[in-house]
C-alpha cells in the first residue's frame, strides 16, 4: 500500500504539472487522480506480486538474503573464535533494510526465509536457532523501519519454534 501511495503521488504530479513555460498539464482534476491511481496500482502490483515475472525477482532476493545472513553469521563465528565471546553481532543496517523490504513485500514468504536461515545456521554452523532468532530480533529492533510491536509479533509468528525466545 505504501508503494501504491508513493507511486500515485508521483504519477499525479507528473500528469498535472506543466512541463515548461508553454506546455499545459496532461490531465486535471478527477481524470488525473483516476489515471494516477490506476497507473500506481499497476506498478505497485508488479513490484509486490511479481513472482519473478514483475520488476523484482523475489526468489532471487530470498536467496541473496539467506546467503548474506548466513554469511554474516559465518564471519561472526570466525571473529568470535578469536575474541571468545558468545554473543553474535547484529546484522548490518543494509541487510536489515533489505530484509524489512522483503518482509513488507513478500509477507507470505517470510516464515520460509527465516526458517531457511535458521536451518542453514544450524546445519552448516552448528548455531542454536534461538541464538539466530535473538540476533534477527535485535537487528530488526536496531535498524528496521517497522515498529517494535510489529517486529515482535512478526517474529513470534514467522520464526520456527526452536528460534523463538524460551
C-alpha positions as a Markdown table, in Angstrom:
| # | Residue | x | y | z |
|---|---|---|---|---|
| 1 | Unk | 0.0 | 0.0 | 0.0 |
| 2 | Unk | 2.9 | 2.4 | 0.8 |
| 3 | Unk | 4.4 | 1.7 | -2.7 |
| 4 | Unk | 1.0 | 2.4 | -4.3 |
| 5 | Unk | 0.5 | 5.7 | -2.4 |
| 6 | Unk | 4.0 | 6.9 | -3.3 |
| 7 | Unk | 3.6 | 6.0 | -6.9 |
| 8 | Unk | 0.2 | 7.5 | -7.1 |
| 9 | Unk | 1.6 | 10.8 | -5.8 |
| 10 | Unk | 4.4 | 10.7 | -8.3 |
| 11 | Unk | 2.2 | 9.9 | -11.2 |
| 12 | Unk | -0.4 | 12.6 | -10.2 |
| 13 | Unk | 2.4 | 15.2 | -10.1 |
| 14 | Unk | 3.7 | 14.1 | -13.5 |
| 15 | Unk | 0.2 | 14.3 | -15.0 |
| 16 | Unk | -0.8 | 17.6 | -13.6 |
| 17 | Unk | 2.3 | 19.8 | -13.5 |
| 18 | Unk | 3.2 | 21.8 | -16.7 |
| 19 | Unk | 6.4 | 20.7 | -18.4 |
| 20 | Unk | 7.9 | 24.1 | -19.1 |
| 21 | Unk | 6.6 | 27.6 | -19.8 |
| 22 | Unk | 4.5 | 26.8 | -22.8 |
| 23 | Unk | 3.1 | 23.4 | -22.0 |
| 24 | Unk | -0.1 | 22.5 | -20.2 |
| 25 | Unk | -0.7 | 19.6 | -17.8 |
| 26 | Unk | -1.6 | 16.3 | -19.4 |
| 27 | Unk | -4.7 | 15.9 | -17.2 |
| 28 | Unk | -6.6 | 17.8 | -14.5 |
| 29 | Unk | -8.9 | 17.0 | -11.6 |
| 30 | Unk | -10.7 | 13.7 | -11.3 |
| 31 | Unk | -9.2 | 12.4 | -14.6 |
| 32 | Unk | -5.7 | 13.0 | -13.3 |
| 33 | Unk | -6.5 | 11.3 | -9.9 |
| 34 | Unk | -8.1 | 8.3 | -11.6 |
| 35 | Unk | -5.2 | 7.9 | -14.1 |
| 36 | Unk | -2.6 | 8.3 | -11.4 |
| 37 | Unk | -4.4 | 5.7 | -9.2 |
| 38 | Unk | -4.7 | 3.2 | -12.0 |
| 39 | Unk | -1.0 | 3.6 | -13.0 |
| 40 | Unk | 0.1 | 3.3 | -9.4 |
| 41 | Unk | -1.9 | 0.2 | -8.9 |
| 42 | Unk | -0.4 | -1.5 | -11.9 |
| 43 | Unk | 3.2 | -0.5 | -11.0 |
| 44 | Unk | 2.8 | -1.4 | -7.3 |
| 45 | Unk | 1.2 | -4.8 | -8.0 |
| 46 | Unk | 4.1 | -5.6 | -10.4 |
| 47 | Unk | 6.5 | -4.8 | -7.5 |
| 48 | Unk | 4.5 | -6.7 | -4.9 |
| 49 | Unk | 3.1 | -9.7 | -6.7 |
| 50 | Unk | 5.7 | -10.2 | -9.4 |
| 51 | Unk | 6.6 | -13.8 | -8.6 |
| 52 | Unk | 9.7 | -13.2 | -10.6 |
| 53 | Unk | 7.7 | -12.0 | -13.6 |
| 54 | Unk | 7.5 | -8.5 | -12.3 |
| 55 | Unk | 10.3 | -5.9 | -11.9 |
| 56 | Unk | 11.8 | -7.5 | -8.9 |
| 57 | Unk | 12.9 | -11.2 | -8.9 |
| 58 | Unk | 11.6 | -12.1 | -5.4 |
| 59 | Unk | 13.1 | -15.6 | -5.3 |
| 60 | Unk | 16.5 | -14.2 | -6.1 |
| 61 | Unk | 16.1 | -11.6 | -3.3 |
| 62 | Unk | 15.1 | -14.5 | -1.0 |
| 63 | Unk | 18.3 | -16.5 | -2.0 |
| 64 | Unk | 20.6 | -13.5 | -1.7 |
| 65 | Unk | 19.1 | -12.6 | 1.8 |
| 66 | Unk | 19.6 | -16.1 | 3.0 |
| 67 | Unk | 23.2 | -16.2 | 1.7 |
| 68 | Unk | 24.1 | -12.8 | 3.2 |
| 69 | Unk | 22.6 | -13.5 | 6.6 |
| 70 | Unk | 24.3 | -16.9 | 6.9 |
| 71 | Unk | 27.5 | -15.4 | 5.5 |
| 72 | Unk | 27.4 | -12.7 | 8.3 |
| 73 | Unk | 26.9 | -15.5 | 10.9 |
| 74 | Unk | 29.8 | -17.4 | 9.4 |
| 75 | Unk | 32.1 | -14.3 | 9.7 |
| 76 | Unk | 30.8 | -13.6 | 13.1 |
| 77 | Unk | 31.7 | -17.1 | 14.3 |
| 78 | Unk | 35.2 | -16.7 | 12.8 |
| 79 | Unk | 35.6 | -13.4 | 14.8 |
| 80 | Unk | 34.0 | -15.0 | 17.9 |
| 81 | Unk | 36.7 | -17.7 | 17.9 |
| 82 | Unk | 39.4 | -15.1 | 18.1 |
| 83 | Unk | 37.7 | -12.9 | 20.7 |
| 84 | Unk | 36.0 | -15.8 | 22.6 |
| 85 | Unk | 32.6 | -14.1 | 23.1 |
| 86 | Unk | 29.3 | -15.9 | 22.9 |
| 87 | Unk | 27.2 | -13.0 | 21.5 |
| 88 | Unk | 26.5 | -12.7 | 17.8 |
| 89 | Unk | 26.7 | -9.2 | 16.4 |
| 90 | Unk | 23.6 | -7.6 | 14.8 |
| 91 | Unk | 23.4 | -7.8 | 11.1 |
| 92 | Unk | 24.5 | -4.7 | 9.0 |
| 93 | Unk | 21.9 | -2.0 | 8.6 |
| 94 | Unk | 21.8 | -2.6 | 4.8 |
| 95 | Unk | 20.9 | -6.3 | 5.3 |
| 96 | Unk | 18.2 | -5.3 | 7.8 |
| 97 | Unk | 16.8 | -2.8 | 5.3 |
| 98 | Unk | 16.6 | -5.4 | 2.6 |
| 99 | Unk | 15.1 | -7.9 | 5.0 |
| 100 | Unk | 12.5 | -5.3 | 6.0 |
| 101 | Unk | 11.7 | -4.6 | 2.4 |
| 102 | Unk | 11.3 | -8.4 | 1.8 |
| 103 | Unk | 9.0 | -8.8 | 4.8 |
| 104 | Unk | 6.8 | -5.9 | 3.6 |
| 105 | Unk | 6.6 | -7.1 | 0.0 |
| 106 | Unk | 6.6 | -10.9 | 0.5 |
| 107 | Unk | 4.9 | -11.4 | 3.8 |
| 108 | Unk | 3.7 | -14.9 | 2.8 |
| 109 | Unk | 7.4 | -15.9 | 2.3 |
| 110 | Unk | 8.8 | -14.5 | 5.5 |
| 111 | Unk | 8.5 | -17.7 | 7.5 |
| 112 | Unk | 10.2 | -19.7 | 4.7 |
| 113 | Unk | 13.1 | -17.3 | 4.6 |
| 114 | Unk | 13.6 | -17.1 | 8.4 |
| 115 | Unk | 13.2 | -20.9 | 8.7 |
| 116 | Unk | 15.8 | -21.5 | 5.9 |
| 117 | Unk | 18.2 | -19.1 | 7.7 |
| 118 | Unk | 17.8 | -20.9 | 11.0 |
| 119 | Unk | 18.2 | -24.3 | 9.3 |
| 120 | Unk | 21.3 | -23.3 | 7.4 |
| 121 | Unk | 22.8 | -21.8 | 10.5 |
| 122 | Unk | 22.1 | -25.0 | 12.5 |
| 123 | Unk | 23.3 | -27.4 | 9.9 |
| 124 | Unk | 26.3 | -25.5 | 8.5 |
| 125 | Unk | 27.4 | -23.6 | 11.5 |
| 126 | Unk | 26.0 | -25.6 | 14.5 |
| 127 | Unk | 24.3 | -22.4 | 15.8 |
| 128 | Unk | 21.4 | -22.7 | 18.1 |
| 129 | Unk | 18.2 | -21.4 | 16.3 |
| 130 | Unk | 17.2 | -19.5 | 19.4 |
| 131 | Unk | 20.5 | -17.5 | 19.2 |
| 132 | Unk | 19.9 | -16.8 | 15.5 |
| 133 | Unk | 16.3 | -15.7 | 16.2 |
| 134 | Unk | 17.5 | -13.4 | 19.0 |
| 135 | Unk | 20.1 | -11.8 | 16.6 |
| 136 | Unk | 17.4 | -11.3 | 13.9 |
| 137 | Unk | 15.1 | -9.7 | 16.5 |
| 138 | Unk | 17.9 | -7.5 | 17.9 |
| 139 | Unk | 18.9 | -6.4 | 14.4 |
| 140 | Unk | 15.4 | -5.6 | 13.3 |
| 141 | Unk | 14.8 | -3.6 | 16.5 |
| 142 | Unk | 18.0 | -1.6 | 15.8 |
| 143 | Unk | 17.7 | -0.9 | 12.1 |
| 144 | Unk | 14.2 | -1.7 | 10.8 |
| 145 | Unk | 11.6 | 0.9 | 9.9 |
| 146 | Unk | 9.0 | -1.4 | 11.4 |
| 147 | Unk | 7.8 | -0.6 | 14.9 |
| 148 | Unk | 8.8 | -2.7 | 17.9 |
| 149 | Unk | 5.4 | -4.3 | 18.4 |
| 150 | Unk | 5.2 | -5.3 | 14.7 |
| 151 | Unk | 8.6 | -6.8 | 14.8 |
| 152 | Unk | 7.9 | -8.9 | 17.9 |
| 153 | Unk | 4.5 | -10.1 | 16.6 |
| 154 | Unk | 6.0 | -10.9 | 13.2 |
| 155 | Unk | 8.9 | -12.9 | 14.6 |
| 156 | Unk | 6.7 | -14.7 | 17.0 |
| 157 | Unk | 4.7 | -16.0 | 14.1 |
| 158 | Unk | 7.4 | -16.4 | 11.4 |
| 159 | Unk | 10.4 | -17.9 | 13.3 |
| 160 | Unk | 10.4 | -21.6 | 13.7 |
| 161 | Unk | 9.5 | -22.6 | 17.3 |
| 162 | Unk | 13.2 | -23.6 | 18.1 |
| 163 | Unk | 14.2 | -20.0 | 17.2 |
| 164 | Unk | 11.7 | -18.2 | 19.5 |
| 165 | Unk | 12.6 | -16.9 | 23.0 |
| 166 | Unk | 12.2 | -19.6 | 25.6 |
